[in-house]
Amino acid sequence: MGNDILGQVLGSVLGRGGQAGSMGGGGLGSVLGGMMGRGQGGAMGMGRSGRGSALGGQGGALIAMLLPLAMQWVQRNGGLGGVLERFKQKGYSQQAASWVSTGANDDLPAHAIYDVVGHEELSRLSQQLGVDSEEVSQGMAQIMPEMVNQLTPDGNVPDDSDVVLGRGITSLEQMLMDADRVR
């Protein structure tokens, strides 16, 4: 289930919809390969929606590298339930509720990430990734709604959402290491 969720998050954020849904039909490996310039798709940008244009030509690679860091941030900050509460406390209740619901996800402005994640953490992440903090906040603003959406398919936070998140982090980190070895 962890790989399916990762593929769906990456596919949706990258504008590929359901193409990345399962490991059997290309799945996460194909999405990562495409983002890294190999495999199916080969697109380095953020897909046809243009949502990632501010991330430049390396947007897909940045999202792939940022996703495990975003997932780890969720784990360090109280898990999925704790992070949703944090968004609510900072005034983003409507957006957070839309991500959990079975309806459409409300977009999250990049400045909301500064409010919720904080300047210090964004600075740390930007140094780790070698990009400016604005790119990190824009990437996180794209990742968070879809990550929550995929972890809450039935419109509520399942008891095992943090376990699934942990398995997903391990899977994604392994796939990124494998992709790096191939290059």
Secondary structure, DSSP 8 states (H G I E B T S, - for coil): -HHHHHHHHHHHHTT-GGGGS-STTSHHHHHHHHHTT-SSS---S--TT-TTGGGGGGHHHHHHHHHHHHHHHHHHTTHHHHHHHHHHHTT-HHHHHHHHSSS------HHHHHHHT-HHHHHHHHHHHTS-HHHHHHHHHHHHHHHHHHH-TTSS--TTHHHHHHHHHHHHHHHHHHHHHH-
